[in-house]
Amino acid sequence: MENGINLEDNGMCYACGKNNTKGLHLEFSFDEQEQCIETTFVPSDDYQGWHGVVHGGIIATLMDESMAKLAQFLGFRVVTASLTMRYKDVAKIGKPLSVKGEITKLSKKLIYAKAVTKGEDGKVVAEAQAKLMVI
């Protein structure tokens, strides 16, 4: 337990937990040379807002998890302090989304990161920036 917060991974994370039957089950690939992380997600009807359209909260979750997971791969224990989103296009149900996360700046207590989600055509669906609090 650090700072009164237990950052134990029990496999139930909504985004990446293997034990969470209702979760997204994201799997990530870490590019050590480029210091970035990537994942692909194909949203089913369970993740829609409007008919046939992926709920914006799911897209936010994809990017939030990508940035936090990258910090974890780099050896940091973090929680999201702030998340800023900009949606640029509609994501459609059943179409693959690719997400890439990168660290932009490191400080003693905060990690600054960015992420981008693209559709299968390569068009940007959303961009995010986050401040991750080091625990």
Buried (B, 14 or more C-beta within 10 A) or exposed (E): EEEEEEEEEEEEBEBBBEEBEEBBBBEBEBEEEEEBBBBBBEBEEEBBBEEEBBBBEBBBBBBBBBBBBBBBBBEBBBEBEEBEBEBEEEBBBEBEBBBBBBBEEBEEEBBBBBBBBBBEEEEEBBBBBBBBBBB
